[in-house]
Amino acid sequence: MKHHLFSDNTAGLKFVAIGGGNGLSTLLSGLKRFVDAGSAEPVWIENLSAIVAVSDDGGSSGRIRDELQMLPPGDIRNCMVALSEDSQTLSRLFQHRFRGDGDLGGHSFGNLFLAALTEVTGDFAEAVKLSSEILASKGHIYPATVADVRLGAELKDGKTVRGETKIGHVGPMIKRLFLEPADCQPLPEALAAIAAADVITVGPGSLFTSLIPPILVKGVSKAIAASGAVKIFICNLMTQPGETDGLSSRSHLELVRQYAPEIDFDYVIVNDHPISEKQMEKYGSEGAEQIGVHGSISPKTIDGAEIVYGNLLDDGEMVRHDPERLAQVVLLCAIQPREAEVAR
């Protein structure tokens, strides 16, 4: 197991976060204050990059994808806003969702802005870069691929399901997940960021629809394996009905490694603080269960990766990771190996 020690703050970390959905944007919002922090923080981030899943086919993103034949912008928009250092008004504008039942109803302004900029530049990746500059994002955001990639799943009964929205409801039946086209290529800039990284995280996020798709892109898992970075898997807080029913933190990591066996994770970050009774009742009624809360005996490792436990819960009504708590534990794994549990 490799560890990087940073005994002082003279050199900042090169950080790569991989995933999608609300989980990735939550992590990025917590990491943002450490970017270019210098002497203000005991550890700081020199370069922050996000590699984002682009297989979404639902909601506003799905409609834009079908109507304009472009990549889904939703997860990337959330990451741009999470990293934004611009005015609160501009961030709110990018997240604004139009009301009504007309053609604009349900679309977010940020999605439409990215779509327009993609048509103007003729390049989705360039549109993401320019939009990030407008929002003064404190990091680089790369789509996992710029190919028109679709998610597919072969089920245990031999049937095939295509589309992220449908796959999010058949998780327990999945035998094999795949991308179409299978040879979709990553951006060279994303591979360069992985190669230079000091820290690489996968998660949190929807296992089959946000975390596994980016590492299925050709060359990504091999690049992660070859990188000298500390590699961290961040486990979800709850199971997702229809997608990860009954899966433990161990099962989450084992499934990721099933698709990328060459990646040896150094750490698995797991919340061990119980949710409230009210939250348990609400989420339980929807079929979701809390992940990672054990009795008096908790496992120390999963598949060779050291488990780092901590209270990572946000204080709100929804069960969410607290961005700052999560960021602190992640960074502690990079600078204080084997001592990260003090964050509890």
N, C-alpha and C positions, 0 to 999 in steps of 0.2 A: 504494500500500500504506500502510495507516494503522498508526501505532505509538503506544502510550501510554507515556510516561516517568514513572517515579515516583522522583524524586531523593532523597526522604526517606521516613520512615515515619509522617508525620503523618496520612496518609489511607490507609485500608485499601482493598484491592481488592474489587470486587463480582464474584464468580466464578460462572459457570454451566457445569456439566459435563453433557454429553448422551451417552446410550448405554445400556448394559445389560450383563448377565452379569458374569463375574468381572473383566473389564477396568475397568468403571466403579467397582466397589467397591475395586479396587486403587488407582486414582487417588485416590479419596476418602480412603482410609486414609492416603495420603501427604500430602494437603493438610490433613488435620485439625489437625496441630500448628501450622499457620500461621494458624488461625482465632483472631481476637482476641488474637494474640500481641503486638501493640503494639511496644514498644521492645525486646522480646526477640529480634525478628527484623528484618533489614534490609528485608524486605517482608512484609506480613501481609495476611490476608483478613478483611475486615469482614463480608462476607455470602457464604456458600457455598450454592449451590442445585444440586440434581441433578434432571435431567429424564430419567425412566427408561422404557425400552420396556416395554410391557404386552401383548405379543402371544404370550407363551409359552403353549404348550399341552401340555407334557410333564411327566413326573414328578409330584411332589406338587402343584405349581402347576396343572398340567393337570387333575388329579383334582378339586381344590377348585373350579376354574373350572367343570367340567362338573356337579359334584354340587350346588354352591351358587349357580351362575349369578353369579359375581363375578369381578373381575379377578384375574389370576394374581399372587400376592404374592411369589414367590421372589426376583426381582431386587431388588425394593424392600426386602425383608427384609435381603438382603446389604448394601445401601447403608446401611440404618439401623445395622447392626452395625459396618460400617466407620467410621461417623461417631460411634459411641458413645463417650462419656467416662465411662460408668457402670462398675460393677464388672465384672471379667472373668467372674465367675460368671453375671451376667445376660446378657452377650453370648453366652456358651457355651450358656445355656439357649435363647436364641432360635435358635441354630444346631443345637440337638440334633435328631437324626433318629431316630424310633422304629424299633426293630428288629421282626423278625417278619413273618409273611405275612398278618396280620389286617387289619382296616379301617384301623388306625393305622400299619401297617407302611409305611415309606418317607416318611411325612409328617414335616416339621420342626415343632417346637413354634412357632417364629415364624410360620410360615404359618398354623397353626391359630389362633394368637392374633389375627393380623390378620383372619382370617375371622370369628372370634367378635366382634371389635370392630366389624367392618363390619355385622354383623347387629344389634348393639346400637345403633349410631349411625345405621344406614341410609345411610351415606355412606362409600365406600371412601377418598376423599381425607381425610376427617376421621379415619378410623381410622389412616391413615398418620401424620397429624400427631400424634395422641395417643400412638401407639406410639413415635414419635421422641422425644416428651417423656419417656416412661417410661425410654427408653434414654439420655436426656440427649445426644441427637445434636447434634453441632456443625455443623448445617446444616439446610436445608430440602429435603425430598424430595417431588417432584411426579411422579405418573404422567403419561406423555406425553398421555394422554387418559383420561377416566373412562367413555368409551363401551365397549361390549362389542366391541372391535375384533379382527378376525382378519386374519392375513397370508395373502396369496395371490400366486401367481406364474404368469404366462403364459410357457410354455416355447417354445423356438425351433421345436419341431415342431408347435406349435399347441395342445398340451394345456394344461390348467390344473391346478395343484397348490395345495391349500389346507392351511394349518396350518404353523406354524413348524418343527415337528419334521421334517416331510417336506421342507420347503424347504431345510433344512440339509443335505440330501443330494443336491440337484439344482442346486447353484450354477452350474456351467459351462453348464447348459442354459437358464438364466433369460434370457428376453427382456425381461420387464417385471415389476416387483414392484408390488404394490398393497395397499391396506388396504380391508377391508370392515367397516363402511360407509366410503365414500370421504370423506364430509363430516364425519367424527368431529372433534370440537372439542377444543382444548387447554384446560387450566385457565387462567383469566385471570391467576392468580398466576404461572404459568410464563411467560406472555408478558410480564408486567411485569418479571420477573427478567431476561429476555433483553434487554428494552429498556434496563434500567438497568445492564447488565453492563459491566465493564471488560475482562473476559476470558471467552471462550466456547471450550470444547473439545468436539470430537466424537471419541470413541474413548478408549482402545482397546476392541476388542470384536468380536464376530462381525459381519462386514460386512452380510450380508443380513438377519440376524435380530435384531441389537441396535443397529446404527448407523443404517441407513437408515429403519427403521420410525418412530422418533420424528420425523424430519424430513419424513415423509410426512403427518403429522397436519396438518390444514388450518391454514394461517397460521404454522406454526412456521418454515419455511425463509425466508419473507418477513420474519418478525420478526428472525431472525438476520442476514439481509442488511441490514436497516435499522438494526441496532444499531451503535453506534460502537465496539464492543469489538474488541480484538485477537482474531482468530479462528484457532484452532489445531486441526489434524487430527493425531491421534496414531495412528501406524500400528501394526498388530499385529506381533508378533515372528515368528510362524510362519503359514504357510498352514494352512487347515483342510480336511482331506480331505472331499470331497463338496460343500464350499461355496465355497472360494476356491483351488482347485487351480491352481498355476502363476501366480497373480496377484502382481505386484510392488507396491511401495509406490506407484508411479505409477498402476498399475491400480486400486488401492484408492481413491485420491483421485478419479480420473477417474470411477469408478462412483458415488461419492457426489455429485459435481457433475452427473452425468447426471440425477439425481433432484432436485437443487437447484442449477441452474445460476446462480441469482442470488447464491449465497454465494461470496464471494472470500476464500479462506483466506490469512492472512498467513504462517503457518508450517506446516510438516509436520515432526513429530518422528519420527525414524527411528533405531532401534538399529543400530550398526555393529560391535558386538562379537560375535565368533563364539561359538556355543555349543560345549560340549565334544564330544569325539568320542563319548563314551558317550551324550550326549543326541542327537547327530546320528544315531547308530545306532538308538536307541529310536524317535525321532520319524519317522525315515526309513522304518522298517519299517511305520509306520502311514500312510505316504503324505504326511507333512507336510514342508515345506521352510522353511528360514529366509528371512525377508524382510529386505532392506535391507543386506546385507553385500556390499560391492563390492570390486573390486581397487584398484589405485593411483589410478584416476580415478573420482571419484564425482560425480554430478550436483549442481548447486548449487540448482536450482529445479525445481518441478513445477507446471506450469500457473500460473506467476506467484507461487507460494508459495515462500518460502525454506526450504530443507531444513536442519534442525538435527540433526546427528548426535551420538551419544553412547553411552557404555556404559550401557545401561538394564537390564541383566540382573540378576535376583535370584540369590543364591548357592546356592539350593536345587537339588534334583535335577530338579524340574520347570522347564520354560522359562516363566518368568513375568517381568513387569516388577517391578523393585524399586520399591516405593511411594515411598520418599524420593528416590531418584535421579530418578524420573519427575517428581515434584512440583517438585523444584528446577529441572529443565530447563524445565518449563512456566512457572514463575514468572519464570525468567530471560528467557524470550521476551517477557514483558510489561514488564520493567523495563530490559533491556539489549538493545534491538534491534540486530541484526547482530553481536552479540558472544556469542550464546548458546552457540556451539560451545566456549567455554572450559570448559564443564562436563565435557568429555571428560577 
